[in-house]
């Protein structure tokens, strides 16, 4: 038997070694969205551990981080933030965030329309002009 043949690096062996070394230099793809601790915030809210104001502050901070990094917020983020604003009575910010969700993720339009239609509109008071 001639084992001397395995000791010499051939072109296949060198190609394999080169591919292995070069694959270590490849950068991982960046995530599409900046999640921050959005999921933890949602979970804490739905568990009842945090109120709407706490959630608003945390989500606004995540939104600022995403903006600073030049990344987008994930699906549902602006809708959830809008719902929190709605619970605090700030209907203008409620609608603004839902519309932003609809613009960023058009597939959410049916749900956004449903939420906007369920929201009572502030009614003008005819007695206020007297």
Residue pairs with C-beta under 8 A, 6 or more apart in sequence:
30 71
31 71
32 72
32 74
33 66
33 71
33 72
33 73
33 74
33 75
33 77
34 62
34 65
34 66
34 69
34 71
34 72
34 73
34 74
35 62
35 74
36 61
36 62
36 65
36 66
37 58
37 62
38 59
38 62
38 73
38 74
38 77
38 80
41 50
41 55
41 58
41 59
41 62
42 80
44 50
44 54
44 55
45 51
45 52
45 54
45 55
45 84
50 58
52 84
52 85
52 87
52 88
53 88
55 80
55 81
55 84
56 81
56 84
56 85
56 88
59 77
59 80
59 81
59 84
60 81
62 73
62 77
63 73
63 77
63 81
66 72
66 73
72 104
73 104
75 101
75 104
75 105
75 108
76 101
76 108
77 101
78 97
78 98
78 100
78 101
78 104
79 97
79 98
79 101
79 108
79 111
79 112
79 115
81 97
82 93
82 94
82 95
82 96
82 97
82 98
82 100
82 101
82 115
83 94
83 115
85 91
85 93
85 94
85 97
86 94
86 119
91 119
91 122
94 119
95 116
95 119
98 112
98 115
98 116
99 112
101 108
101 112
102 108
102 109
102 112
